[in-house]
Structures are given as C-alpha cells and as structure tokens.
Amino acid sequence: LRAGGIDPRLVSTLAWIGRHHSVVITALRADHHPGTNHEAGRAMDIGAVDGEICQGGRSGACAELVRDLAAMEGALRSTELIYCWDPDGPGDPRGFARADHCDHIHWGLDA
C-alpha cells in the first residue's frame, strides 16, 4: 500500500469497509496470475468478515458485506464482484457466482 501499487479506489473501498466491519484480506497482488486485476493492484479477496470465515452462505457477516458492496454506487462500485451466489442478481453483469469463490468475496475493478 505504501509503495502505491494498489489502486486508490481499492484503498478507499477498504477504508469504507473498515468503518463498518473488520475483514481479513486473503489476496491483493502477489498470488494471482499475470494479466488479472489482482496483479494490477485493482482487486482484493476477503476471506473473513467480523470474525466469520466466508463459506458462501446467504446470511451472516460475509453475506451482509457482499450485499453492501453490490449496492454501492459511484467511483467505488466494483466491476467484478464474485461470491458463491450472485449478490446483485442476474440483471447486473458485474456480479456473479462461482463455486471456487465460496470461501471468499472477490472485489475488483477494470482499468
């Protein structure tokens, strides 16, 4: 973060989340494939919210946060919001469900 390798919009989103929740960030840049928004510093994975490990449920702290992120508008609205189920419904293409994302919330931005 100090070196400036993380997109300021991601940092602002983390600050917003931090005002409402405590989270465990399981990935930022270093552990993803080249060419991804992670590698570009524009994505994060959240593995736990308020002490609850994300497990893909539709209730609890992780579900609450992913719904809050889906409802965001403006500059902090992600272009990638992935969880075990589609947090913003089928009418919004930026959020979608993936079985390999049941243990974390993926939040990301295109350039």
BELWOUR-V116985 format. One record per pair of residues at least 24 apart in sequence whose ideal C-beta (glycine too) atoms are under 8 Angstrom apart, sorted by the first residue. I is the first residue (numbers start at 0). J is the second residue. If there is no record, write none. Layout:
BEGIN
I&J  I&J
END
This chain:
BEGIN
4&28  4&40  5&40  6&39  6&40  6&41  6&108  8&41  8&74  8&75  8&108  9&40  9&41  9&42  9&43  9&106  9&108  11&74  11&75  12&43  12&68  12&75  12&77  12&106  13&43  15&75  16&45  16&64  19&64  19&67  20&48  20&49  20&60  20&64  21&48  21&49  21&50  22&47  22&48  22&49  22&64  23&47  23&48  25&103  26&103  36&79  36&107  36&108  36&109  37&107  39&110  41&107  41&108  41&109  41&110  42&79  42&105  42&106  42&107  42&108  43&105  43&106  43&107  44&103  44&104  44&105  44&106  45&103  45&104  45&106  46&102  46&103  48&104  52&102  53&82  53&101  53&102  53&103  53&104  54&83  54&101  54&102  55&82  55&83  55&84  55&100  55&101  55&102  56&83  57&84  61&104  64&104  65&104  68&104  68&106  69&94  77&106  77&107  77&108  78&107  78&108  78&109  79&105  79&106  79&107  79&108  79&109  80&104  80&105  80&106  80&107  81&105
END
